Amino acid sequence: MTERRKLLPTAEELRIWRDFIETTQALRSELASRLQRESSLSTGDYAVLLALREAEGRRLRPSVLAARIGWQRSRLSHQLGRMERRGLIRREDCRTDSRGAEVVLMPEGAEAFRDASLPHLRAVRELFVTPLTPDQLAAAEQIAATLRIRLEALGGDR
């Protein structure tokens, strides 16, 4: 086998890769569409609200929030501005560091998250869990874990 063939995916591997990517994108698109239609929340809104809901005191420093949801700080800043205008979150001075700020989940944001969660989780079950057998679901978990470990080893968790 030539050196080039060792470095590049085979036609079959590329077909599987493309199918994986296209299916994942279609799944994410359908989930996002349903979330928006049923709750008026974007997937970005939902990710921020989920992270804040799980945080101690329902508040996080922007840098910590960005890391938790895997976003760049500039993208998060724009998202927070939109959410703040809608009353879902508020930015406050940090209680422990006068130089910093914290993002705080507002009651309206907690309510929006609560109202969106049940339909969103039902859609996850319908579109992802139900079509798979228990063995396929376990294999999906193993695949995701293996890929995540590889990406983290390469520094993909930045």
Secondary structure by P-SEA (a helix, b strand, c coil): ccaaaaacccaaaaaaaaaaaaaaaaaaaaaaaaaaaaccccaaaaaaaaaaaacccccccaaaaaaaacccaaaaaaaaaaaaaaccbbbccccccccbbbbbbcaaaaaaaaaacaaaaaaaaacccccccaaaaaaaaaaaaaaaaaaaaacccc
